[in-house]
Amino acid sequence: MFALWRQAETAKWVDVVSGFLASRHPRGSAERAEVEGKARAVREEVDAGDPYAASGAAATWLAIALHAFEDDPHRPGPLRPAEEDAQVRDYLKDVLRHRLSRGQRDRLDRHALSLRVVPRRLCENPAVDARTREDVRYLVARGLMALDLGHVDAAEREVGRLEAIEERYRSGGCG
């Protein structure tokens, strides 16, 4: 998981830095092409699974180029830790999702929808007690974690557990 997190950190960093640097040069210029080429090289290292792509030659070149714009008011600055982690988490989800087949991505999308709809129906049901609501929140959290990790079978298992609770209440049973 560490390697995947590092890859996501690097992917986010290179997108932000290269976007900023490219915006400082006119379209079609040699400088902009060089920035885009270095960014592409880092992305290829990340896609190849290198967790240390951020310390490679192309990434170092981007960092040095960014340093030249130290006083630019639009230069990307450091984020607060929670913001940084949230953005890296989104990149990580994209990296993991990209590795899945089209069928697996479709299944994850269905499970994501179920993890939004089924709990809402359950928690709006006045017959559902506080303990069951707590179980629902727990299963949703587990399901969302499985979605984030791209684990289709685990997400499906948690959706199935939610649907079993919903079925018990639908059929007149409680808890």
Disulfide bonds with the S-S distance in Angstrom:
none
